[in-house]
Amino acid sequence: MSISVRIPTPLRRVTDGADKVDADGATLEELIGSLESQYPGIKARLCDEEGALRNFVNVYVNGEDVRFLDGLGTATKTGDEVSIVPAVAGGN
């Protein structure tokens, strides 16, 4: 099983500069565990102390926001594309 994960610029120091990596998992939670085993420290940047996705991290599976799906329980399968997008704040 191979799922393509797009890595945002702020996290690329954890992935040795890679902007796209492959990981495995039947759910988003398992996928993050797979990423953590390959790139130690990435889970702490994505999830809080309780294991929930951090508020400033948006994750999409095939373009769908996981917050409107099943969160960390969102199913993933071979060929899926997961995008990690840090929230952007700003304004006047």
PDB file of N, CA, C and O in Angstrom, chain B, residues numbered from 101:
ATOM      1  N   MET B 101       0.851  -1.175   0.000  1.00  0.00           N
ATOM      2  CA  MET B 101       0.000   0.000   0.000  1.00  0.00           C
ATOM      3  C   MET B 101       0.895   1.236   0.000  1.00  0.00           C
ATOM      4  O   MET B 101       1.802   1.355   0.824  1.00  0.00           O
ATOM      5  N   SER B 102       0.638   2.139  -0.914  1.00  0.00           N
ATOM      6  CA  SER B 102       1.435   3.349  -0.968  1.00  0.00           C
ATOM      7  C   SER B 102       0.524   4.549  -1.193  1.00  0.00           C
ATOM      8  O   SER B 102      -0.236   4.607  -2.160  1.00  0.00           O
ATOM      9  N   ILE B 103       0.621   5.491  -0.286  1.00  0.00           N
ATOM     10  CA  ILE B 103      -0.176   6.703  -0.341  1.00  0.00           C
ATOM     11  C   ILE B 103       0.780   7.879  -0.451  1.00  0.00           C
ATOM     12  O   ILE B 103       1.737   7.983   0.315  1.00  0.00           O
ATOM     13  N   SER B 104       0.522   8.748  -1.390  1.00  0.00           N
ATOM     14  CA  SER B 104       1.359   9.919  -1.610  1.00  0.00           C
ATOM     15  C   SER B 104       0.959  11.019  -0.631  1.00  0.00           C
ATOM     16  O   SER B 104      -0.219  11.351  -0.507  1.00  0.00           O
ATOM     17  N   VAL B 105       1.941  11.575   0.058  1.00  0.00           N
ATOM     18  CA  VAL B 105       1.685  12.628   1.041  1.00  0.00           C
ATOM     19  C   VAL B 105       2.464  13.878   0.636  1.00  0.00           C
ATOM     20  O   VAL B 105       3.691  13.847   0.536  1.00  0.00           O
ATOM     21  N   ARG B 106       1.751  14.969   0.405  1.00  0.00           N
ATOM     22  CA  ARG B 106       2.390  16.250   0.076  1.00  0.00           C
ATOM     23  C   ARG B 106       2.787  16.941   1.383  1.00  0.00           C
ATOM     24  O   ARG B 106       1.971  17.100   2.291  1.00  0.00           O
ATOM     25  N   ILE B 107       4.040  17.342   1.459  1.00  0.00           N
ATOM     26  CA  ILE B 107       4.606  17.937   2.667  1.00  0.00           C
ATOM     27  C   ILE B 107       4.773  19.448   2.465  1.00  0.00           C
ATOM     28  O   ILE B 107       5.405  19.868   1.496  1.00  0.00           O
ATOM     29  N   PRO B 108       4.219  20.267   3.361  1.00  0.00           N
ATOM     30  CA  PRO B 108       4.386  21.718   3.225  1.00  0.00           C
ATOM     31  C   PRO B 108       5.811  22.147   3.583  1.00  0.00           C
ATOM     32  O   PRO B 108       6.527  21.442   4.294  1.00  0.00           O
ATOM     33  N   THR B 109       6.193  23.285   3.086  1.00  0.00           N
ATOM     34  CA  THR B 109       7.554  23.801   3.298  1.00  0.00           C
ATOM     35  C   THR B 109       7.996  23.771   4.762  1.00  0.00           C
ATOM     36  O   THR B 109       9.121  23.347   5.027  1.00  0.00           O
ATOM     37  N   PRO B 110       7.173  24.199   5.732  1.00  0.00           N
ATOM     38  CA  PRO B 110       7.645  24.194   7.123  1.00  0.00           C
ATOM     39  C   PRO B 110       7.997  22.811   7.670  1.00  0.00           C
ATOM     40  O   PRO B 110       8.769  22.713   8.624  1.00  0.00           O
ATOM     41  N   LEU B 111       7.456  21.752   7.095  1.00  0.00           N
ATOM     42  CA  LEU B 111       7.737  20.396   7.588  1.00  0.00           C
ATOM     43  C   LEU B 111       8.832  19.688   6.806  1.00  0.00           C
ATOM     44  O   LEU B 111       9.231  18.582   7.170  1.00  0.00           O
ATOM     45  N   ARG B 112       9.314  20.291   5.760  1.00  0.00           N
ATOM     46  CA  ARG B 112      10.295  19.615   4.903  1.00  0.00           C
ATOM     47  C   ARG B 112      11.637  19.398   5.586  1.00  0.00           C
ATOM     48  O   ARG B 112      12.409  18.541   5.157  1.00  0.00           O
ATOM     49  N   ARG B 113      11.932  20.148   6.632  1.00  0.00           N
ATOM     50  CA  ARG B 113      13.191  19.887   7.355  1.00  0.00           C
ATOM     51  C   ARG B 113      13.125  18.533   8.056  1.00  0.00           C
ATOM     52  O   ARG B 113      14.158  17.909   8.297  1.00  0.00           O
ATOM     53  N   VAL B 114      11.904  18.072   8.387  1.00  0.00           N
ATOM     54  CA  VAL B 114      11.724  16.767   9.018  1.00  0.00           C
ATOM     55  C   VAL B 114      11.849  15.647   7.969  1.00  0.00           C
ATOM     56  O   VAL B 114      12.286  14.541   8.286  1.00  0.00           O
ATOM     57  N   THR B 115      11.464  15.946   6.722  1.00  0.00           N
ATOM     58  CA  THR B 115      11.497  14.937   5.653  1.00  0.00           C
ATOM     59  C   THR B 115      12.730  15.081   4.769  1.00  0.00           C
ATOM     60  O   THR B 115      12.723  14.665   3.611  1.00  0.00           O
ATOM     61  N   ASP B 116      13.775  15.663   5.311  1.00  0.00           N
ATOM     62  CA  ASP B 116      15.031  15.854   4.573  1.00  0.00           C
ATOM     63  C   ASP B 116      14.829  16.613   3.272  1.00  0.00           C
ATOM     64  O   ASP B 116      15.491  16.334   2.273  1.00  0.00           O
ATOM     65  N   GLY B 117      13.912  17.574   3.286  1.00  0.00           N
ATOM     66  CA  GLY B 117      13.683  18.428   2.135  1.00  0.00           C
ATOM     67  C   GLY B 117      12.666  17.911   1.138  1.00  0.00           C
ATOM     68  O   GLY B 117      12.329  18.617   0.187  1.00  0.00           O
ATOM     69  N   ALA B 118      12.166  16.696   1.326  1.00  0.00           N
ATOM     70  CA  ALA B 118      11.213  16.122   0.369  1.00  0.00           C
ATOM     71  C   ALA B 118       9.869  16.839   0.440  1.00  0.00           C
ATOM     72  O   ALA B 118       9.341  17.073   1.527  1.00  0.00           O
ATOM     73  N   ASP B 119       9.318  17.186  -0.722  1.00  0.00           N
ATOM     74  CA  ASP B 119       8.005  17.826  -0.762  1.00  0.00           C
ATOM     75  C   ASP B 119       6.877  16.819  -0.937  1.00  0.00           C
ATOM     76  O   ASP B 119       5.702  17.159  -0.799  1.00  0.00           O
ATOM     77  N   LYS B 120       7.242  15.578  -1.243  1.00  0.00           N
ATOM     78  CA  LYS B 120       6.261  14.500  -1.396  1.00  0.00           C
ATOM     79  C   LYS B 120       6.911  13.213  -0.922  1.00  0.00           C
ATOM     80  O   LYS B 120       8.029  12.890  -1.322  1.00  0.00           O
ATOM     81  N   VAL B 121       6.211  12.480  -0.071  1.00  0.00           N
ATOM     82  CA  VAL B 121       6.718  11.203   0.443  1.00  0.00           C
ATOM     83  C   VAL B 121       5.612  10.161   0.329  1.00  0.00           C
ATOM     84  O   VAL B 121       4.445  10.504   0.136  1.00  0.00           O
ATOM     85  N   ASP B 122       5.975   8.908   0.446  1.00  0.00           N
ATOM     86  CA  ASP B 122       5.001   7.824   0.432  1.00  0.00           C
ATOM     87  C   ASP B 122       4.904   7.223   1.824  1.00  0.00           C
ATOM     88  O   ASP B 122       5.900   7.117   2.538  1.00  0.00           O
ATOM     89  N   ALA B 123       3.699   6.832   2.198  1.00  0.00           N
ATOM     90  CA  ALA B 123       3.465   6.208   3.493  1.00  0.00           C
ATOM     91  C   ALA B 123       2.345   5.186   3.334  1.00  0.00           C
ATOM     92  O   ALA B 123       1.701   5.111   2.288  1.00  0.00           O
ATOM     93  N   ASP B 124       2.125   4.406   4.377  1.00  0.00           N
ATOM     94  CA  ASP B 124       1.100   3.372   4.370  1.00  0.00           C
ATOM     95  C   ASP B 124       0.149   3.575   5.530  1.00  0.00           C
ATOM     96  O   ASP B 124       0.493   4.218   6.521  1.00  0.00           O
ATOM     97  N   GLY B 125      -1.049   3.027   5.404  1.00  0.00           N
ATOM     98  CA  GLY B 125      -2.017   3.055   6.493  1.00  0.00           C
ATOM     99  C   GLY B 125      -3.430   2.968   5.965  1.00  0.00           C
ATOM    100  O   GLY B 125      -3.752   3.542   4.924  1.00  0.00           O
ATOM    101  N   ALA B 126      -4.272   2.252   6.682  1.00  0.00           N
ATOM    102  CA  ALA B 126      -5.674   2.098   6.287  1.00  0.00           C
ATOM    103  C   ALA B 126      -6.520   3.284   6.745  1.00  0.00           C
ATOM    104  O   ALA B 126      -7.640   3.480   6.273  1.00  0.00           O
ATOM    105  N   THR B 127      -5.963   4.082   7.679  1.00  0.00           N
ATOM    106  CA  THR B 127      -6.631   5.294   8.157  1.00  0.00           C
ATOM    107  C   THR B 127      -5.595   6.404   8.217  1.00  0.00           C
ATOM    108  O   THR B 127      -4.393   6.148   8.151  1.00  0.00           O
ATOM    109  N   LEU B 128      -6.062   7.625   8.342  1.00  0.00           N
ATOM    110  CA  LEU B 128      -5.147   8.757   8.475  1.00  0.00           C
ATOM    111  C   LEU B 128      -4.264   8.591   9.710  1.00  0.00           C
ATOM    112  O   LEU B 128      -3.080   8.926   9.676  1.00  0.00           O
ATOM    113  N   GLU B 129      -4.828   8.081  10.788  1.00  0.00           N
ATOM    114  CA  GLU B 129      -4.052   7.870  12.012  1.00  0.00           C
ATOM    115  C   GLU B 129      -2.904   6.886  11.769  1.00  0.00           C
ATOM    116  O   GLU B 129      -1.781   7.123  12.213  1.00  0.00           O
ATOM    117  N   GLU B 130      -3.179   5.798  11.074  1.00  0.00           N
ATOM    118  CA  GLU B 130      -2.125   4.825  10.749  1.00  0.00           C
ATOM    119  C   GLU B 130      -1.103   5.442   9.799  1.00  0.00           C
ATOM    120  O   GLU B 130       0.094   5.180   9.910  1.00  0.00           O
ATOM    121  N   LEU B 131      -1.577   6.253   8.876  1.00  0.00           N
ATOM    122  CA  LEU B 131      -0.678   6.916   7.928  1.00  0.00           C
ATOM    123  C   LEU B 131       0.290   7.838   8.674  1.00  0.00           C
ATOM    124  O   LEU B 131       1.482   7.867   8.367  1.00  0.00           O
ATOM    125  N   ILE B 132      -0.220   8.586   9.645  1.00  0.00           N
ATOM    126  CA  ILE B 132       0.649   9.475  10.431  1.00  0.00           C
ATOM    127  C   ILE B 132       1.651   8.648  11.220  1.00  0.00           C
ATOM    128  O   ILE B 132       2.803   9.057  11.368  1.00  0.00           O
ATOM    129  N   GLY B 133       1.234   7.484  11.733  1.00  0.00           N
ATOM    130  CA  GLY B 133       2.161   6.580  12.417  1.00  0.00           C
ATOM    131  C   GLY B 133       3.256   6.099  11.479  1.00  0.00           C
ATOM    132  O   GLY B 133       4.417   5.999  11.878  1.00  0.00           O
ATOM    133  N   SER B 134       2.897   5.801  10.238  1.00  0.00           N
ATOM    134  CA  SER B 134       3.878   5.386   9.231  1.00  0.00           C
ATOM    135  C   SER B 134       4.860   6.519   8.937  1.00  0.00           C
ATOM    136  O   SER B 134       6.066   6.299   8.823  1.00  0.00           O
ATOM    137  N   LEU B 135       4.322   7.736   8.817  1.00  0.00           N
ATOM    138  CA  LEU B 135       5.197   8.898   8.606  1.00  0.00           C
ATOM    139  C   LEU B 135       6.154   9.076   9.777  1.00  0.00           C
ATOM    140  O   LEU B 135       7.337   9.357   9.585  1.00  0.00           O
ATOM    141  N   GLU B 136       5.634   8.911  10.994  1.00  0.00           N
ATOM    142  CA  GLU B 136       6.466   9.069  12.195  1.00  0.00           C
ATOM    143  C   GLU B 136       7.600   8.057  12.213  1.00  0.00           C
ATOM    144  O   GLU B 136       8.713   8.384  12.625  1.00  0.00           O
ATOM    145  N   SER B 137       7.333   6.822  11.769  1.00  0.00           N
ATOM    146  CA  SER B 137       8.396   5.806  11.768  1.00  0.00           C
ATOM    147  C   SER B 137       9.480   6.136  10.745  1.00  0.00           C
ATOM    148  O   SER B 137      10.647   5.797  10.938  1.00  0.00           O
ATOM    149  N   GLN B 138       9.089   6.797   9.662  1.00  0.00           N
ATOM    150  CA  GLN B 138      10.064   7.187   8.636  1.00  0.00           C
ATOM    151  C   GLN B 138      10.743   8.515   8.953  1.00  0.00           C
ATOM    152  O   GLN B 138      11.926   8.709   8.672  1.00  0.00           O
ATOM    153  N   TYR B 139       9.972   9.420   9.541  1.00  0.00           N
ATOM    154  CA  TYR B 139      10.453  10.779   9.808  1.00  0.00           C
ATOM    155  C   TYR B 139      10.122  11.159  11.252  1.00  0.00           C
ATOM    156  O   TYR B 139       9.152  11.876  11.501  1.00  0.00           O
ATOM    157  N   PRO B 140      10.929  10.679  12.205  1.00  0.00           N
ATOM    158  CA  PRO B 140      10.654  10.947  13.620  1.00  0.00           C
ATOM    159  C   PRO B 140      10.471  12.440  13.899  1.00  0.00           C
ATOM    160  O   PRO B 140      11.255  13.277  13.450  1.00  0.00           O
ATOM    161  N   GLY B 141       9.422  12.743  14.647  1.00  0.00           N
ATOM    162  CA  GLY B 141       9.134  14.127  15.008  1.00  0.00           C
ATOM    163  C   GLY B 141       7.992  14.740  14.218  1.00  0.00           C
ATOM    164  O   GLY B 141       7.444  15.767  14.617  1.00  0.00           O
ATOM    165  N   ILE B 142       7.628  14.125  13.105  1.00  0.00           N
ATOM    166  CA  ILE B 142       6.570  14.733  12.284  1.00  0.00           C
ATOM    167  C   ILE B 142       5.212  14.654  12.976  1.00  0.00           C
ATOM    168  O   ILE B 142       4.402  15.571  12.843  1.00  0.00           O
ATOM    169  N   LYS B 143       4.949  13.578  13.710  1.00  0.00           N
ATOM    170  CA  LYS B 143       3.650  13.424  14.377  1.00  0.00           C
ATOM    171  C   LYS B 143       3.425  14.543  15.387  1.00  0.00           C
ATOM    172  O   LYS B 143       2.314  15.066  15.479  1.00  0.00           O
ATOM    173  N   ALA B 144       4.442  14.921  16.138  1.00  0.00           N
ATOM    174  CA  ALA B 144       4.302  15.987  17.132  1.00  0.00           C
ATOM    175  C   ALA B 144       3.964  17.322  16.478  1.00  0.00           C
ATOM    176  O   ALA B 144       3.360  18.189  17.109  1.00  0.00           O
ATOM    177  N   ARG B 145       4.344  17.486  15.237  1.00  0.00           N
ATOM    178  CA  ARG B 145       4.022  18.719  14.526  1.00  0.00           C
ATOM    179  C   ARG B 145       2.609  18.698  13.959  1.00  0.00           C
ATOM    180  O   ARG B 145       2.031  19.747  13.677  1.00  0.00           O
ATOM    181  N   LEU B 146       2.054  17.496  13.793  1.00  0.00           N
ATOM    182  CA  LEU B 146       0.713  17.357  13.235  1.00  0.00           C
ATOM    183  C   LEU B 146      -0.364  17.167  14.300  1.00  0.00           C
ATOM    184  O   LEU B 146      -1.494  17.625  14.134  1.00  0.00           O
ATOM    185  N   CYS B 147      -0.012  16.492  15.394  1.00  0.00           N
ATOM    186  CA  CYS B 147      -0.987  16.129  16.424  1.00  0.00           C
ATOM    187  C   CYS B 147      -0.606  16.731  17.772  1.00  0.00           C
ATOM    188  O   CYS B 147       0.571  16.916  18.079  1.00  0.00           O
ATOM    189  N   ASP B 148      -1.633  17.032  18.570  1.00  0.00           N
ATOM    190  CA  ASP B 148      -1.384  17.574  19.907  1.00  0.00           C
ATOM    191  C   ASP B 148      -1.108  16.450  20.903  1.00  0.00           C
ATOM    192  O   ASP B 148      -1.002  15.285  20.520  1.00  0.00           O
ATOM    193  N   GLU B 149      -0.994  16.804  22.174  1.00  0.00           N
ATOM    194  CA  GLU B 149      -0.647  15.840  23.224  1.00  0.00           C
ATOM    195  C   GLU B 149      -1.703  14.752  23.395  1.00  0.00           C
ATOM    196  O   GLU B 149      -1.385  13.648  23.837  1.00  0.00           O
ATOM    197  N   GLU B 150      -2.951  15.049  23.050  1.00  0.00           N
ATOM    198  CA  GLU B 150      -4.029  14.065  23.144  1.00  0.00           C
ATOM    199  C   GLU B 150      -4.129  13.192  21.895  1.00  0.00           C
ATOM    200  O   GLU B 150      -4.923  12.253  21.844  1.00  0.00           O
ATOM    201  N   GLY B 151      -3.311  13.515  20.885  1.00  0.00           N
ATOM    202  CA  GLY B 151      -3.319  12.733  19.650  1.00  0.00           C
ATOM    203  C   GLY B 151      -4.242  13.274  18.577  1.00  0.00           C
ATOM    204  O   GLY B 151      -4.332  12.687  17.499  1.00  0.00           O
ATOM    205  N   ALA B 152      -4.933  14.382  18.841  1.00  0.00           N
ATOM    206  CA  ALA B 152      -5.829  14.988  17.844  1.00  0.00           C
ATOM    207  C   ALA B 152      -5.019  15.883  16.904  1.00  0.00           C
ATOM    208  O   ALA B 152      -3.952  16.378  17.268  1.00  0.00           O
ATOM    209  N   LEU B 153      -5.540  16.082  15.695  1.00  0.00           N
ATOM    210  CA  LEU B 153      -4.878  16.999  14.776  1.00  0.00           C
ATOM    211  C   LEU B 153      -4.824  18.389  15.394  1.00  0.00           C
ATOM    212  O   LEU B 153      -5.796  18.855  15.988  1.00  0.00           O
ATOM    213  N   ARG B 154      -3.696  19.035  15.251  1.00  0.00           N
ATOM    214  CA  ARG B 154      -3.557  20.399  15.765  1.00  0.00           C
ATOM    215  C   ARG B 154      -4.497  21.328  14.990  1.00  0.00           C
ATOM    216  O   ARG B 154      -4.779  21.105  13.812  1.00  0.00           O
ATOM    217  N   ASN B 155      -4.973  22.364  15.669  1.00  0.00           N
ATOM    218  CA  ASN B 155      -5.922  23.297  15.052  1.00  0.00           C
ATOM    219  C   ASN B 155      -5.359  23.995  13.822  1.00  0.00           C
ATOM    220  O   ASN B 155      -6.110  24.319  12.901  1.00  0.00           O
ATOM    221  N   PHE B 156      -4.068  24.231  13.791  1.00  0.00           N
ATOM    222  CA  PHE B 156      -3.479  24.969  12.678  1.00  0.00           C
ATOM    223  C   PHE B 156      -2.998  24.064  11.545  1.00  0.00           C
ATOM    224  O   PHE B 156      -2.321  24.524  10.626  1.00  0.00           O
ATOM    225  N   VAL B 157      -3.344  22.789  11.609  1.00  0.00           N
ATOM    226  CA  VAL B 157      -2.959  21.843  10.560  1.00  0.00           C
ATOM    227  C   VAL B 157      -4.224  21.362   9.852  1.00  0.00           C
ATOM    228  O   VAL B 157      -5.131  20.817  10.481  1.00  0.00           O
ATOM    229  N   ASN B 158      -4.272  21.568   8.551  1.00  0.00           N
ATOM    230  CA  ASN B 158      -5.381  21.071   7.742  1.00  0.00           C
ATOM    231  C   ASN B 158      -4.872  19.890   6.931  1.00  0.00           C
ATOM    232  O   ASN B 158      -3.794  19.951   6.340  1.00  0.00           O
ATOM    233  N   VAL B 159      -5.647  18.819   6.904  1.00  0.00           N
ATOM    234  CA  VAL B 159      -5.258  17.636   6.155  1.00  0.00           C
ATOM    235  C   VAL B 159      -6.389  17.286   5.193  1.00  0.00           C
ATOM    236  O   VAL B 159      -7.564  17.275   5.560  1.00  0.00           O
ATOM    237  N   TYR B 160      -6.001  17.004   3.962  1.00  0.00           N
ATOM    238  CA  TYR B 160      -6.956  16.659   2.918  1.00  0.00           C
ATOM    239  C   TYR B 160      -6.611  15.294   2.350  1.00  0.00           C
ATOM    240  O   TYR B 160      -5.444  14.997   2.094  1.00  0.00           O
ATOM    241  N   VAL B 161      -7.635  14.459   2.152  1.00  0.00           N
ATOM    242  CA  VAL B 161      -7.472  13.176   1.478  1.00  0.00           C
ATOM    243  C   VAL B 161      -8.217  13.300   0.157  1.00  0.00           C
ATOM    244  O   VAL B 161      -9.439  13.447   0.130  1.00  0.00           O
ATOM    245  N   ASN B 162      -7.470  13.240  -0.932  1.00  0.00           N
ATOM    246  CA  ASN B 162      -8.058  13.406  -2.268  1.00  0.00           C
ATOM    247  C   ASN B 162      -8.875  14.693  -2.374  1.00  0.00           C
ATOM    248  O   ASN B 162      -9.943  14.714  -2.986  1.00  0.00           O
ATOM    249  N   GLY B 163      -8.361  15.761  -1.770  1.00  0.00           N
ATOM    250  CA  GLY B 163      -9.003  17.065  -1.855  1.00  0.00           C
ATOM    251  C   GLY B 163     -10.121  17.311  -0.855  1.00  0.00           C
ATOM    252  O   GLY B 163     -10.686  18.404  -0.826  1.00  0.00           O
ATOM    253  N   GLU B 164     -10.452  16.316  -0.033  1.00  0.00           N
ATOM    254  CA  GLU B 164     -11.517  16.461   0.961  1.00  0.00           C
ATOM    255  C   GLU B 164     -10.925  16.712   2.344  1.00  0.00           C
ATOM    256  O   GLU B 164     -10.058  15.962   2.792  1.00  0.00           O
ATOM    257  N   ASP B 165     -11.383  17.752   3.017  1.00  0.00           N
ATOM    258  CA  ASP B 165     -10.916  18.100   4.358  1.00  0.00           C
ATOM    259  C   ASP B 165     -11.336  16.998   5.334  1.00  0.00           C
ATOM    260  O   ASP B 165     -12.524  16.699   5.459  1.00  0.00           O
ATOM    261  N   VAL B 166     -10.364  16.394   6.024  1.00  0.00           N
ATOM    262  CA  VAL B 166     -10.674  15.283   6.934  1.00  0.00           C
ATOM    263  C   VAL B 166     -11.525  15.728   8.117  1.00  0.00           C
ATOM    264  O   VAL B 166     -12.155  14.887   8.759  1.00  0.00           O
ATOM    265  N   ARG B 167     -11.562  17.005   8.422  1.00  0.00           N
ATOM    266  CA  ARG B 167     -12.409  17.488   9.522  1.00  0.00           C
ATOM    267  C   ARG B 167     -13.892  17.289   9.184  1.00  0.00           C
ATOM    268  O   ARG B 167     -14.733  17.213  10.080  1.00  0.00           O
ATOM    269  N   PHE B 168     -14.202  17.205   7.888  1.00  0.00           N
ATOM    270  CA  PHE B 168     -15.582  16.984   7.456  1.00  0.00           C
ATOM    271  C   PHE B 168     -15.811  15.526   7.070  1.00  0.00           C
ATOM    272  O   PHE B 168     -16.904  15.160   6.637  1.00  0.00           O
ATOM    273  N   LEU B 169     -14.797  14.707   7.224  1.00  0.00           N
ATOM    274  CA  LEU B 169     -14.905  13.268   6.991  1.00  0.00           C
ATOM    275  C   LEU B 169     -14.887  12.603   8.360  1.00  0.00           C
ATOM    276  O   LEU B 169     -15.730  12.905   9.205  1.00  0.00           O
ATOM    277  N   ASP B 170     -13.940  11.704   8.590  1.00  0.00           N
ATOM    278  CA  ASP B 170     -13.855  11.010   9.878  1.00  0.00           C
ATOM    279  C   ASP B 170     -12.600  11.384  10.658  1.00  0.00           C
ATOM    280  O   ASP B 170     -12.125  10.596  11.476  1.00  0.00           O
ATOM    281  N   GLY B 171     -12.057  12.576  10.415  1.00  0.00           N
ATOM    282  CA  GLY B 171     -10.869  13.009  11.140  1.00  0.00           C
ATOM    283  C   GLY B 171      -9.742  12.008  10.981  1.00  0.00           C
ATOM    284  O   GLY B 171      -9.452  11.564   9.869  1.00  0.00           O
ATOM    285  N   LEU B 172      -9.107  11.650  12.084  1.00  0.00           N
ATOM    286  CA  LEU B 172      -7.997  10.697  12.030  1.00  0.00           C
ATOM    287  C   LEU B 172      -8.458   9.302  11.625  1.00  0.00           C
ATOM    288  O   LEU B 172      -7.638   8.467  11.243  1.00  0.00           O
ATOM    289  N   GLY B 173      -9.752   9.041  11.704  1.00  0.00           N
ATOM    290  CA  GLY B 173     -10.300   7.755  11.301  1.00  0.00           C
ATOM    291  C   GLY B 173     -10.621   7.677   9.814  1.00  0.00           C
ATOM    292  O   GLY B 173     -11.104   6.650   9.338  1.00  0.00           O
ATOM    293  N   THR B 174     -10.359   8.751   9.080  1.00  0.00           N
ATOM    294  CA  THR B 174     -10.632   8.772   7.646  1.00  0.00           C
ATOM    295  C   THR B 174      -9.869   7.653   6.954  1.00  0.00           C
ATOM    296  O   THR B 174      -8.659   7.508   7.132  1.00  0.00           O
ATOM    297  N   ALA B 175     -10.586   6.866   6.163  1.00  0.00           N
ATOM    298  CA  ALA B 175      -9.972   5.739   5.454  1.00  0.00           C
ATOM    299  C   ALA B 175      -9.035   6.231   4.356  1.00  0.00           C
ATOM    300  O   ALA B 175      -9.313   7.217   3.675  1.00  0.00           O
ATOM    301  N   THR B 176      -7.926   5.524   4.204  1.00  0.00           N
ATOM    302  CA  THR B 176      -6.976   5.803   3.127  1.00  0.00           C
ATOM    303  C   THR B 176      -6.655   4.488   2.425  1.00  0.00           C
ATOM    304  O   THR B 176      -6.719   3.412   3.019  1.00  0.00           O
ATOM    305  N   LYS B 177      -6.310   4.606   1.146  1.00  0.00           N
ATOM    306  CA  LYS B 177      -5.991   3.408   0.374  1.00  0.00           C
ATOM    307  C   LYS B 177      -4.931   3.727  -0.667  1.00  0.00           C
ATOM    308  O   LYS B 177      -4.665   4.892  -0.963  1.00  0.00           O
ATOM    309  N   THR B 178      -4.335   2.687  -1.214  1.00  0.00           N
ATOM    310  CA  THR B 178      -3.321   2.842  -2.246  1.00  0.00           C
ATOM    311  C   THR B 178      -3.821   3.765  -3.345  1.00  0.00           C
ATOM    312  O   THR B 178      -4.948   3.633  -3.822  1.00  0.00           O
ATOM    313  N   GLY B 179      -2.972   4.696  -3.735  1.00  0.00           N
ATOM    314  CA  GLY B 179      -3.321   5.633  -4.793  1.00  0.00           C
ATOM    315  C   GLY B 179      -3.896   6.941  -4.301  1.00  0.00           C
ATOM    316  O   GLY B 179      -3.994   7.897  -5.071  1.00  0.00           O
ATOM    317  N   ASP B 180      -4.282   7.008  -3.029  1.00  0.00           N
ATOM    318  CA  ASP B 180      -4.804   8.252  -2.479  1.00  0.00           C
ATOM    319  C   ASP B 180      -3.697   9.293  -2.402  1.00  0.00           C
ATOM    320  O   ASP B 180      -2.511   8.963  -2.365  1.00  0.00           O
ATOM    321  N   GLU B 181      -4.109  10.557  -2.378  1.00  0.00           N
ATOM    322  CA  GLU B 181      -3.164  11.638  -2.164  1.00  0.00           C
ATOM    323  C   GLU B 181      -3.602  12.412  -0.925  1.00  0.00           C
ATOM    324  O   GLU B 181      -4.741  12.867  -0.826  1.00  0.00           O
ATOM    325  N   VAL B 182      -2.680  12.546   0.005  1.00  0.00           N
ATOM    326  CA  VAL B 182      -2.923  13.281   1.240  1.00  0.00           C
ATOM    327  C   VAL B 182      -2.105  14.559   1.186  1.00  0.00           C
ATOM    328  O   VAL B 182      -0.911  14.535   0.887  1.00  0.00           O
ATOM    329  N   SER B 183      -2.756  15.670   1.477  1.00  0.00           N
ATOM    330  CA  SER B 183      -2.070  16.960   1.514  1.00  0.00           C
ATOM    331  C   SER B 183      -2.131  17.516   2.925  1.00  0.00           C
ATOM    332  O   SER B 183      -3.198  17.564   3.537  1.00  0.00           O
ATOM    333  N   ILE B 184      -0.991  17.932   3.434  1.00  0.00           N
ATOM    334  CA  ILE B 184      -0.905  18.583   4.727  1.00  0.00           C
ATOM    335  C   ILE B 184      -0.717  20.064   4.448  1.00  0.00           C
ATOM    336  O   ILE B 184       0.228  20.462   3.768  1.00  0.00           O
ATOM    337  N   VAL B 185      -1.627  20.882   4.979  1.00  0.00           N
ATOM    338  CA  VAL B 185      -1.607  22.313   4.687  1.00  0.00           C
ATOM    339  C   VAL B 185      -1.664  23.074   5.996  1.00  0.00           C
ATOM    340  O   VAL B 185      -2.664  22.991   6.709  1.00  0.00           O
ATOM    341  N   PRO B 186      -0.610  23.817   6.333  1.00  0.00           N
ATOM    342  CA  PRO B 186      -0.671  24.617   7.557  1.00  0.00           C
ATOM    343  C   PRO B 186      -1.646  25.776   7.368  1.00  0.00           C
ATOM    344  O   PRO B 186      -1.691  26.385   6.300  1.00  0.00           O
ATOM    345  N   ALA B 187      -2.419  26.075   8.396  1.00  0.00           N
ATOM    346  CA  ALA B 187      -3.345  27.202   8.334  1.00  0.00           C
ATOM    347  C   ALA B 187      -2.546  28.493   8.236  1.00  0.00           C
ATOM    348  O   ALA B 187      -1.463  28.616   8.807  1.00  0.00           O
ATOM    349  N   VAL B 188      -3.094  29.439   7.511  1.00  0.00           N
ATOM    350  CA  VAL B 188      -2.438  30.728   7.329  1.00  0.00           C
ATOM    351  C   VAL B 188      -3.318  31.789   7.949  1.00  0.00           C
ATOM    352  O   VAL B 188      -4.510  31.869   7.650  1.00  0.00           O
ATOM    353  N   ALA B 189      -2.737  32.601   8.810  1.00  0.00           N
ATOM    354  CA  ALA B 189      -3.479  33.683   9.438  1.00  0.00           C
ATOM    355  C   ALA B 189      -2.873  35.004   9.001  1.00  0.00           C
ATOM    356  O   ALA B 189      -1.705  35.072   8.618  1.00  0.00           O
ATOM    357  N   GLY B 190      -3.642  36.000   9.061  1.00  0.00           N
ATOM    358  CA  GLY B 190      -3.109  37.310   8.699  1.00  0.00           C
ATOM    359  C   GLY B 190      -4.226  38.293   8.447  1.00  0.00           C
ATOM    360  O   GLY B 190      -5.395  38.012   8.709  1.00  0.00           O
ATOM    361  N   GLY B 191      -3.861  39.417   7.951  1.00  0.00           N
ATOM    362  CA  GLY B 191      -4.841  40.447   7.655  1.00  0.00           C
ATOM    363  C   GLY B 191      -4.350  41.771   8.181  1.00  0.00           C
ATOM    364  O   GLY B 191      -3.182  41.929   8.535  1.00  0.00           O
ATOM    365  N   ASN B 192      -5.249  42.704   8.226  1.00  0.00           N
ATOM    366  CA  ASN B 192      -4.892  44.056   8.666  1.00  0.00           C
ATOM    367  C   ASN B 192      -5.160  44.244  10.113  1.00  0.00           C
ATOM    368  O   ASN B 192      -4.918  45.325  10.650  1.00  0.00           O
TER     369      ASN B 192
END
